[in-house]
Structures are given as C-alpha cells and as structure tokens.
C-alpha cells in the first residue's frame, strides 16, 4: 500500500529533521497554533486544525503516515481518526504508548484523555493498547478511565510489565480486556498479559492474527521506547526499536493499515503558560544534551519507523 507522508508542523521539531523532511509530501505550517494545541487544545485551535485536515483529506486520498511532533500533541490523533474517510470504516486502533491517555477528565482535548474521546466514534471497533508502563496505571485511576469498555473488551490492555492492578470498590461481572480477574473484599484484582510475559513478537503476532484482513490505525508515541532509541518530553518505557518495527511489520503483513501517526519528539520550545507547565510537571526542565542533538537522535528513529511502513519511498516535500 502507498502512503502520503504528512507533517503537522506545530512545534517545529520534525521540520528541523531535514533528512526525514525530504520524504514528507505535505507539510502543514501551523506554528501559530502551538499555544492553542499543545498539551490541551482550545476550540479556536481545534477548529482551524480540523479545517486544514478536512481540506487535505479531499486533496490526498492515500492513507497517511502523520508526524505530530511532541507527545504533548498526541490528542491530535483523535482529529486524524475523526477525519478518516468513511470508506475506511470500521477501524481498530492500535496504540503503542508508555501512557494509556484514556482519562475522562477535563479539558476535553488533552494529550492524557484523547483515547476516551475516540471511543465516542461508533466506527472505532476496538482499541488495543500496548506497552503502557507509566504511573498512570494505578487502581484508583481506573475510576476515571473507560472501565466499562475494558470490561466489555472494546479496549484490550497489554502493559509492558505491570501484570496485576486492583481497582477499588468495583466488582464487574467480566473484564474481557484483560487476562482474568479475582474478586477481593476491597475491589477487583485484574490480571493482564504483558509485553514482558508474552514476548513482544508473540504479542504482535497474536494481535495481527486477531485483526487479519481488517482495517487498523496505528498510533505511536515514542515514549514507549527506552531512552537509547528516543528522547521525549515525558517519562519513558522499555520497548526497543527493533521490537516496535517488528510489530509494525507483523501488523502490515496481515492487516490493512489505513493510517499511522507518530509523536514523541522533544519540542524545541517550552510549554506556553504556567498552568500547562504545572500540569506537565515541567517547571524546571534540564537536559545534558542540546535540543539539536536530541532532535537528531529522534530523527534516526523516525527514519526507521518511516521505512518500516513505507519501504523504499523517496518523495519531495510539497508545501
């Protein structure tokens, strides 16, 4: 399958990756929207971005490989899914991320809650979440997560190594999105198959078999990777780049990948506003490397991910 490579140039990170940029077919210059869209989005920023995406969808019928920039912009995946052509429905979402991004908390379009927004779309058949290893997977936090969808199996969760979580004061009949459950007096202990226990290759093979012949959309936050493979704005997981690329290849071999997006760059600019910096825990940011070194490091990973989905494709940037 052929893909159009799209860069949403909001924070300037991917635009500075000149080798990768040679393969970008559509660069949407949206730097003026960075304060409106990063971490959480306001209505003005969302409206303008949605219009840009809808316009480009009419011009570019090929499936997209989209670069978003920092993980602070991962909630824009929900707009990419929202604007998918109807002839590609239904779709199963495969999310590879160190964070679940599923909390039903305000503001509505936040990089930590976009998965719950996507569940509003009836044509999103299911969501498979792989590699989550962050402190967000705590039992009490499941009260603000889409717990009913996890119980029904519309969401399936495969943490990296956290194999059991006790959700307090909830005793569901079934938890089909996990391996099994055990009732306790104080709640339900949910056990998960993990990347570590199943093996990354085996896990992706199982998922590829489950969705064989179906439409899938892959969303990747590079914070799922160990730091030697990417340096992001958030705490990071333990996947290797080889495990991730092998997983993409296995999905491609049996499923129809109708789109993929990649985020997890290190943004060159600080978050705009004290409330956003407090929310992200970035009041004091330090790094032993320059931003240019970090961005070059991330570009190497992006080039490998690009080649995995779109092998041997050389294209010229189109403004």
C-alpha positions as a Markdown table, in Angstrom:
| # | Residue | x | y | z |
|---|---|---|---|---|
| 1 | Unk | 0.0 | 0.0 | 0.0 |
| 2 | Unk | 1.2 | 3.5 | -0.8 |
| 3 | Unk | 1.1 | 6.3 | 1.8 |
| 4 | Unk | 1.2 | 10.0 | 1.9 |
| 5 | Unk | 3.6 | 11.4 | 4.5 |
| 6 | Unk | 2.2 | 14.4 | 6.4 |
| 7 | Unk | 3.9 | 16.6 | 8.9 |
| 8 | Unk | 1.7 | 18.7 | 11.2 |
| 9 | Unk | 4.4 | 21.4 | 11.7 |
| 10 | Unk | 3.1 | 22.7 | 15.0 |
| 11 | Unk | 6.1 | 22.7 | 17.3 |
| 12 | Unk | 8.9 | 22.8 | 14.7 |
| 13 | Unk | 10.6 | 19.6 | 15.8 |
| 14 | Unk | 10.0 | 17.4 | 12.7 |
| 15 | Unk | 10.5 | 20.4 | 10.3 |
| 16 | Unk | 14.1 | 20.6 | 11.6 |
| 17 | Unk | 14.7 | 16.9 | 10.7 |
| 18 | Unk | 15.9 | 17.6 | 7.2 |
| 19 | Unk | 16.5 | 14.1 | 6.0 |
| 20 | Unk | 13.1 | 13.0 | 7.1 |
| 21 | Unk | 11.6 | 16.1 | 5.6 |
| 22 | Unk | 12.7 | 15.0 | 2.2 |
| 23 | Unk | 10.1 | 12.2 | 2.4 |
| 24 | Unk | 7.3 | 14.5 | 3.5 |
| 25 | Unk | 4.6 | 15.0 | 0.8 |
| 26 | Unk | 2.5 | 17.5 | 2.8 |
| 27 | Unk | 3.9 | 19.9 | 5.4 |
| 28 | Unk | 1.1 | 21.9 | 7.1 |
| 29 | Unk | 2.7 | 25.0 | 8.5 |
| 30 | Unk | 0.8 | 25.5 | 11.8 |
| 31 | Unk | 3.3 | 27.0 | 14.2 |
| 32 | Unk | 0.9 | 29.8 | 15.1 |
| 33 | Unk | -1.3 | 27.2 | 16.7 |
| 34 | Unk | 1.3 | 25.8 | 19.1 |
| 35 | Unk | 0.0 | 27.7 | 22.1 |
| 36 | Unk | -3.6 | 26.7 | 21.3 |
| 37 | Unk | -2.9 | 23.0 | 20.7 |
| 38 | Unk | 0.0 | 21.8 | 22.9 |
| 39 | Unk | -0.9 | 19.6 | 26.0 |
| 40 | Unk | -4.5 | 20.6 | 25.7 |
| 41 | Unk | -6.4 | 22.3 | 22.9 |
| 42 | Unk | -8.8 | 25.2 | 22.8 |
| 43 | Unk | -11.8 | 25.5 | 20.5 |
| 44 | Unk | -10.1 | 28.0 | 18.2 |
| 45 | Unk | -7.1 | 25.8 | 17.6 |
| 46 | Unk | -9.2 | 22.7 | 17.1 |
| 47 | Unk | -11.5 | 24.4 | 14.6 |
| 48 | Unk | -8.6 | 25.7 | 12.5 |
| 49 | Unk | -6.7 | 22.4 | 12.5 |
| 50 | Unk | -9.9 | 20.4 | 11.7 |
| 51 | Unk | -10.4 | 22.6 | 8.7 |
| 52 | Unk | -6.9 | 22.0 | 7.5 |
| 53 | Unk | -7.2 | 18.3 | 7.9 |
| 54 | Unk | -10.5 | 18.1 | 6.1 |
| 55 | Unk | -9.2 | 20.1 | 3.2 |
| 56 | Unk | -6.1 | 17.9 | 2.9 |
| 57 | Unk | -8.2 | 14.8 | 3.1 |
| 58 | Unk | -10.1 | 15.9 | -0.1 |
| 59 | Unk | -6.8 | 16.5 | -1.9 |
| 60 | Unk | -4.9 | 13.5 | -0.7 |
| 61 | Unk | -6.9 | 10.2 | -0.8 |
| 62 | Unk | -3.9 | 8.0 | 0.1 |
| 63 | Unk | -3.6 | 6.7 | 3.6 |
| 64 | Unk | -1.4 | 9.0 | 5.7 |
| 65 | Unk | 1.7 | 8.5 | 7.8 |
| 66 | Unk | 1.4 | 11.6 | 10.0 |
| 67 | Unk | 4.1 | 13.1 | 12.2 |
| 68 | Unk | 2.6 | 15.2 | 15.0 |
| 69 | Unk | 5.7 | 16.5 | 16.9 |
| 70 | Unk | 5.9 | 16.3 | 20.7 |
| 71 | Unk | 3.8 | 13.8 | 22.7 |
| 72 | Unk | 2.1 | 17.0 | 24.0 |
| 73 | Unk | 0.2 | 16.8 | 20.7 |
| 74 | Unk | -0.9 | 13.2 | 20.8 |
| 75 | Unk | -4.5 | 14.2 | 21.3 |
| 76 | Unk | -4.5 | 15.3 | 17.7 |
| 77 | Unk | -4.7 | 11.7 | 16.8 |
| 78 | Unk | -8.3 | 11.9 | 17.6 |
| 79 | Unk | -8.8 | 14.5 | 14.8 |
| 80 | Unk | -6.9 | 12.3 | 12.4 |
| 81 | Unk | -9.3 | 9.5 | 13.2 |
| 82 | Unk | -12.3 | 11.8 | 13.1 |
| 83 | Unk | -11.4 | 12.9 | 9.6 |
| 84 | Unk | -10.7 | 9.4 | 8.2 |
| 85 | Unk | -12.8 | 8.8 | 5.0 |
| 86 | Unk | -15.9 | 6.8 | 5.7 |
| 87 | Unk | -15.0 | 4.1 | 3.2 |
| 88 | Unk | -12.2 | 3.1 | 5.7 |
| 89 | Unk | -14.7 | 2.4 | 8.5 |
| 90 | Unk | -14.7 | 0.4 | 10.7 |
| 91 | Unk | -11.3 | 0.7 | 12.2 |
| 92 | Unk | -9.4 | -0.9 | 15.0 |
| 93 | Unk | -7.0 | 1.4 | 16.8 |
| 94 | Unk | -3.6 | 0.0 | 17.9 |
| 95 | Unk | -2.0 | 2.3 | 20.4 |
| 96 | Unk | 1.7 | 1.8 | 21.4 |
| 97 | Unk | 2.5 | 4.3 | 24.2 |
| 98 | Unk | 4.0 | 4.5 | 27.6 |
| 99 | Unk | 0.8 | 6.1 | 28.8 |
| 100 | Unk | -2.8 | 5.0 | 28.5 |
| 101 | Unk | -4.1 | 8.5 | 27.5 |
| 102 | Unk | -7.6 | 7.4 | 28.5 |
| 103 | Unk | -8.7 | 9.5 | 31.4 |
| 104 | Unk | -12.2 | 11.1 | 31.3 |
| 105 | Unk | -11.1 | 14.3 | 32.9 |
| 106 | Unk | -11.2 | 17.9 | 31.6 |
| 107 | Unk | -10.2 | 19.7 | 29.5 |
| 108 | Unk | -11.8 | 17.6 | 26.7 |
| 109 | Unk | -8.9 | 17.6 | 24.2 |
| 110 | Unk | -5.9 | 16.8 | 26.3 |
| 111 | Unk | -3.0 | 14.5 | 25.5 |
| 112 | Unk | -3.9 | 12.4 | 28.5 |
| 113 | Unk | -7.6 | 11.8 | 27.6 |
| 114 | Unk | -7.8 | 11.5 | 23.8 |
| 115 | Unk | -8.5 | 7.8 | 23.9 |
| 116 | Unk | -11.8 | 8.4 | 25.7 |
| 117 | Unk | -12.7 | 10.9 | 23.0 |
| 118 | Unk | -12.0 | 8.4 | 20.3 |
| 119 | Unk | -14.4 | 5.9 | 21.9 |
| 120 | Unk | -17.2 | 8.3 | 21.0 |
| 121 | Unk | -16.9 | 7.2 | 17.4 |
| 122 | Unk | -19.1 | 4.1 | 16.9 |
| 123 | Unk | -16.9 | 3.0 | 13.9 |
| 124 | Unk | -13.9 | 2.6 | 16.2 |
| 125 | Unk | -14.3 | -1.1 | 16.5 |
| 126 | Unk | -11.8 | -1.6 | 19.3 |
| 127 | Unk | -8.7 | -0.2 | 20.9 |
| 128 | Unk | -5.6 | -2.3 | 21.7 |
| 129 | Unk | -3.1 | -0.7 | 24.0 |
| 130 | Unk | 0.5 | -2.0 | 24.1 |
| 131 | Unk | 3.5 | -1.1 | 26.2 |
| 132 | Unk | 2.0 | 1.1 | 28.9 |
| 133 | Unk | 4.5 | 1.3 | 31.8 |
| 134 | Unk | 3.8 | 4.7 | 33.4 |
| 135 | Unk | 2.5 | 5.5 | 36.9 |
| 136 | Unk | -0.9 | 6.2 | 35.3 |
| 137 | Unk | -1.8 | 2.5 | 35.7 |
| 138 | Unk | -2.9 | 2.7 | 39.3 |
| 139 | Unk | -6.1 | 1.1 | 40.6 |
| 140 | Unk | -7.8 | 4.3 | 41.8 |
| 141 | Unk | -7.1 | 6.0 | 38.5 |
| 142 | Unk | -9.3 | 3.3 | 36.8 |
| 143 | Unk | -12.3 | 5.2 | 38.1 |
| 144 | Unk | -11.6 | 8.0 | 35.6 |
| 145 | Unk | -10.7 | 5.5 | 32.8 |
| 146 | Unk | -13.1 | 3.9 | 30.3 |
| 147 | Unk | -13.6 | 1.0 | 32.7 |
| 148 | Unk | -16.8 | -0.3 | 31.1 |
| 149 | Unk | -15.1 | -0.6 | 27.7 |
| 150 | Unk | -12.2 | -2.5 | 29.3 |
| 151 | Unk | -14.8 | -4.8 | 30.8 |
| 152 | Unk | -16.6 | -5.3 | 27.5 |
| 153 | Unk | -13.4 | -6.0 | 25.7 |
| 154 | Unk | -13.7 | -3.0 | 23.4 |
| 155 | Unk | -10.4 | -1.9 | 25.0 |
| 156 | Unk | -7.7 | -4.5 | 25.4 |
| 157 | Unk | -4.7 | -3.6 | 27.6 |
| 158 | Unk | -1.2 | -5.1 | 27.4 |
| 159 | Unk | 1.1 | -3.2 | 29.9 |
| 160 | Unk | 4.8 | -3.6 | 29.5 |
| 161 | Unk | 5.4 | -5.4 | 32.8 |
| 162 | Unk | 2.6 | -4.4 | 35.3 |
| 163 | Unk | 0.7 | -7.7 | 35.4 |
| 164 | Unk | -1.9 | -7.0 | 38.1 |
| 165 | Unk | -3.9 | -4.0 | 39.2 |
| 166 | Unk | -6.5 | -3.8 | 42.0 |
| 167 | Unk | -9.4 | -1.5 | 41.1 |
| 168 | Unk | -11.0 | -0.5 | 44.5 |
| 169 | Unk | -14.8 | -0.8 | 45.1 |
| 170 | Unk | -15.6 | -2.2 | 41.7 |
| 171 | Unk | -16.7 | -5.8 | 41.1 |
| 172 | Unk | -17.6 | -6.2 | 37.4 |
| 173 | Unk | -19.1 | -9.4 | 36.0 |
| 174 | Unk | -16.4 | -9.6 | 33.3 |
| 175 | Unk | -13.2 | -7.9 | 32.3 |
| 176 | Unk | -12.7 | -9.1 | 28.7 |
| 177 | Unk | -10.0 | -6.6 | 28.0 |
| 178 | Unk | -7.6 | -8.4 | 30.4 |
| 179 | Unk | -6.4 | -12.0 | 31.1 |
| 180 | Unk | -8.6 | -12.6 | 34.1 |
| 181 | Unk | -9.9 | -11.1 | 37.4 |
| 182 | Unk | -10.2 | -12.0 | 41.0 |
| 183 | Unk | -12.7 | -10.5 | 43.4 |
| 184 | Unk | -11.4 | -9.1 | 46.7 |
| 185 | Unk | -13.3 | -7.6 | 49.6 |
| 186 | Unk | -11.9 | -4.1 | 48.6 |
| 187 | Unk | -12.3 | -4.4 | 44.9 |
| 188 | Unk | -11.3 | -6.4 | 41.8 |
| 189 | Unk | -7.8 | -7.6 | 41.1 |
| 190 | Unk | -7.3 | -7.5 | 37.3 |
| 191 | Unk | -4.5 | -9.6 | 35.7 |
| 192 | Unk | -3.0 | -8.7 | 32.4 |
| 193 | Unk | -1.0 | -10.4 | 29.7 |
| 194 | Unk | 2.1 | -8.2 | 29.4 |
| 195 | Unk | 4.7 | -7.5 | 26.7 |
| 196 | Unk | 7.3 | -8.9 | 29.1 |
| 197 | Unk | 5.4 | -12.1 | 29.9 |
| 198 | Unk | 4.1 | -12.9 | 26.4 |
| 199 | Unk | 7.0 | -11.6 | 24.5 |
| 200 | Unk | 6.7 | -8.6 | 22.1 |
| 201 | Unk | 7.0 | -10.6 | 18.9 |
| 202 | Unk | 4.4 | -13.1 | 20.1 |
| 203 | Unk | 2.0 | -10.4 | 21.3 |
| 204 | Unk | 2.1 | -8.5 | 18.0 |
| 205 | Unk | 1.7 | -11.8 | 16.1 |
| 206 | Unk | -1.5 | -12.6 | 18.2 |
| 207 | Unk | -2.9 | -9.1 | 17.6 |
| 208 | Unk | -2.1 | -9.3 | 13.8 |
| 209 | Unk | -3.9 | -12.6 | 13.7 |
| 210 | Unk | -6.9 | -11.1 | 15.5 |
| 211 | Unk | -7.3 | -8.3 | 13.0 |
| 212 | Unk | -6.2 | -10.2 | 9.9 |
| 213 | Unk | -7.9 | -8.7 | 6.8 |
| 214 | Unk | -9.4 | -5.8 | 8.8 |
| 215 | Unk | -8.7 | -2.0 | 8.8 |
| 216 | Unk | -6.4 | -0.9 | 11.6 |
| 217 | Unk | -4.9 | 2.5 | 12.5 |
| 218 | Unk | -1.6 | 2.6 | 14.4 |
| 219 | Unk | -0.7 | 5.4 | 16.8 |
| 220 | Unk | 2.8 | 5.5 | 18.3 |
| 221 | Unk | 4.2 | 7.7 | 21.0 |
| 222 | Unk | 7.9 | 7.2 | 21.0 |
| 223 | Unk | 7.9 | 7.5 | 24.8 |
| 224 | Unk | 7.1 | 3.8 | 24.7 |
| 225 | Unk | 10.7 | 3.3 | 23.7 |
| 226 | Unk | 13.7 | 3.1 | 26.0 |
| 227 | Unk | 15.7 | 6.4 | 26.0 |
| 228 | Unk | 18.5 | 5.0 | 23.8 |
| 229 | Unk | 16.0 | 4.9 | 21.0 |
| 230 | Unk | 14.2 | 8.3 | 21.6 |
| 231 | Unk | 14.3 | 11.2 | 23.9 |
| 232 | Unk | 10.9 | 12.7 | 24.6 |
| 233 | Unk | 9.1 | 15.2 | 26.7 |
| 234 | Unk | 7.7 | 12.5 | 29.0 |
| 235 | Unk | 8.8 | 9.6 | 31.2 |
| 236 | Unk | 9.7 | 6.6 | 29.0 |
| 237 | Unk | 9.0 | 2.9 | 28.7 |
| 238 | Unk | 11.2 | -0.1 | 27.9 |
| 239 | Unk | 10.4 | -1.2 | 24.3 |
| 240 | Unk | 13.3 | -1.5 | 21.9 |
| 241 | Unk | 13.1 | 0.0 | 18.4 |
| 242 | Unk | 13.6 | -3.5 | 16.9 |
| 243 | Unk | 10.5 | -4.8 | 18.9 |
| 244 | Unk | 8.4 | -1.8 | 17.7 |
| 245 | Unk | 9.4 | -2.1 | 14.0 |
| 246 | Unk | 8.9 | -5.9 | 14.0 |
| 247 | Unk | 5.5 | -5.3 | 15.5 |
| 248 | Unk | 4.6 | -2.8 | 12.7 |
| 249 | Unk | 5.8 | -5.3 | 10.1 |
| 250 | Unk | 3.7 | -8.1 | 11.5 |
| 251 | Unk | 0.6 | -5.9 | 11.6 |
| 252 | Unk | 1.2 | -4.8 | 8.0 |
| 253 | Unk | 1.6 | -8.4 | 6.9 |
| 254 | Unk | -2.0 | -9.4 | 7.8 |
| 255 | Unk | -4.0 | -6.2 | 8.3 |
| 256 | Unk | -4.8 | -3.1 | 6.2 |
| 257 | Unk | -3.1 | -0.2 | 7.8 |
| 258 | Unk | -5.3 | 2.8 | 6.9 |
| 259 | Unk | -3.1 | 5.3 | 8.7 |
| 260 | Unk | -0.4 | 5.7 | 11.2 |
| 261 | Unk | 0.8 | 8.6 | 13.3 |
| 262 | Unk | 4.0 | 9.2 | 15.3 |
| 263 | Unk | 4.7 | 11.6 | 18.1 |
| 264 | Unk | 7.2 | 11.8 | 20.9 |
| 265 | Unk | 9.7 | 14.4 | 19.7 |
| 266 | Unk | 11.4 | 16.8 | 22.2 |
| 267 | Unk | 9.7 | 20.1 | 21.5 |
| 268 | Unk | 12.2 | 23.0 | 20.9 |
| 269 | Unk | 10.1 | 25.4 | 22.9 |
| 270 | Unk | 8.8 | 25.3 | 26.4 |
| 271 | Unk | 5.1 | 24.9 | 27.1 |
| 272 | Unk | 3.2 | 28.2 | 26.9 |
| 273 | Unk | 1.7 | 29.2 | 30.3 |
| 274 | Unk | 2.3 | 28.3 | 33.9 |
| 275 | Unk | -0.8 | 26.1 | 34.1 |
| 276 | Unk | 0.3 | 23.9 | 31.3 |
| 277 | Unk | 3.9 | 23.6 | 32.7 |
| 278 | Unk | 2.4 | 22.7 | 36.1 |
| 279 | Unk | 0.1 | 20.1 | 34.5 |
| 280 | Unk | 3.0 | 18.5 | 32.7 |
| 281 | Unk | 5.4 | 18.7 | 35.6 |
| 282 | Unk | 7.9 | 20.8 | 33.7 |
| 283 | Unk | 8.5 | 23.8 | 35.9 |
| 284 | Unk | 12.3 | 23.1 | 35.8 |
| 285 | Unk | 13.5 | 21.3 | 32.7 |
| 286 | Unk | 17.1 | 20.2 | 32.3 |
| 287 | Unk | 19.0 | 18.2 | 29.8 |
| 288 | Unk | 22.6 | 17.1 | 29.4 |
| 289 | Unk | 22.2 | 17.3 | 25.6 |
| 290 | Unk | 21.4 | 20.2 | 23.3 |
| 291 | Unk | 18.0 | 20.2 | 21.6 |
| 292 | Unk | 19.7 | 19.8 | 18.3 |
| 293 | Unk | 21.4 | 16.6 | 19.5 |
| 294 | Unk | 18.2 | 15.3 | 20.9 |
| 295 | Unk | 16.2 | 16.0 | 17.7 |
| 296 | Unk | 18.9 | 14.4 | 15.5 |
| 297 | Unk | 18.7 | 11.3 | 17.8 |
| 298 | Unk | 14.9 | 11.2 | 17.3 |
| 299 | Unk | 15.1 | 11.7 | 13.6 |
| 300 | Unk | 17.1 | 8.4 | 13.2 |
| 301 | Unk | 14.2 | 6.6 | 14.9 |
| 302 | Unk | 11.6 | 8.4 | 12.8 |
| 303 | Unk | 13.5 | 7.4 | 9.6 |
| 304 | Unk | 13.5 | 3.7 | 10.6 |
| 305 | Unk | 9.8 | 3.9 | 11.5 |
| 306 | Unk | 9.0 | 5.6 | 8.2 |
| 307 | Unk | 11.0 | 3.0 | 6.3 |
| 308 | Unk | 9.1 | 0.2 | 8.2 |
| 309 | Unk | 5.7 | 1.4 | 7.0 |
| 310 | Unk | 6.8 | 2.9 | 3.6 |
| 311 | Unk | 9.8 | 1.0 | 2.4 |
| 312 | Unk | 11.9 | 2.4 | -0.4 |
| 313 | Unk | 9.8 | 5.5 | -0.9 |
| 314 | Unk | 11.6 | 8.7 | -1.8 |
| 315 | Unk | 9.4 | 11.8 | -2.2 |
| 316 | Unk | 9.9 | 15.5 | -2.4 |
| 317 | Unk | 8.4 | 18.0 | 0.1 |
| 318 | Unk | 5.3 | 19.8 | -1.0 |
| 319 | Unk | 4.3 | 22.9 | 0.8 |
